[in-house]
């Protein structure tokens, strides 16, 4: 599993660097590259693992990976970042982006409750559900581009260029590492689940989710240390929306996902975590997530993980 994780993280970096360089050579703006290629790169680990899991019939790892990653992002990453430096939340993020994050979690809760809402014998994410999530992803990207154009000078970042042949080597090598790494990571995770005698859903919600969220954690903590903690909220919200709309949408479209170990406890916990993040931005020190609130978020994640282990 560790070997697969290393390949996934390296593959995501190589693919992002190669694709960014190629896009730059094709005269694509730095802004567009940042919003598409680089944003996709941070969700590439989750995408690789979830699609590999779906193809191998491990739906609980595919869904658990996304739900667990979003829980880790919202509680652990924001909490740890706020502990290093209080996070000032922009008005736009508070009024539009975090509510959109809450909406995506509620949509996932509804999609995964076929037995309760539609009297079906099994809860599952069908291909239709996957296509609907991908359509939501397109709407989110259109919204992101419209917002970004208003701040084009501020948000554009320099993209490093490399030779054309090296760009292709990076892209092909990165994709190969993602595919191969995703396969052996899933095999390792399911093997650990059997060895420990716990369900694949618990492994997906904890070990797999934490592993694939390492890039976001590293980026956010480094941003806090460099006195730019507000980047953490953008990373978390963007990653959460990518995970639900793009990652789960793609996985369900490729192969329908039957829910077995992922329960309403996990899905409702995700909704509550997103609402808690919004409330911390609104109340107390308005539009600021303080060190105390960060500590509460981390404590909530520890409590959630403890409940998972206890319930299993």
Secondary structure, DSSP 8 states (H G I E B T S, - for coil): -HHHHHHHHHHHHHHHHHHHHHHHHTT--HHHHIIIIIHHHHHHHHHHHHHHHHHTT-HHHHHHHHHHHHHIIIIIIHHHHHHHS-EE--HHIIIIIHHHHHHHHHHHHHHT-HHHHH--SS-EE-HHHHHHHHHHHHHHHHHHHHHHHHTHHHH--------HHHHHHHHHHHHHHHHHHHHHHHHHHHHHHHHHT--HHHHIIIIIHHHHTHHHHHHHHHHHHTT-TTHHHHHHHHHHHIIIIIIIHHHHHHS-EE-SS--HHHHHHHHHHHHHHHHHHHSSSTTEE-HHHHHHHHHHHHHHHHHHHHH-
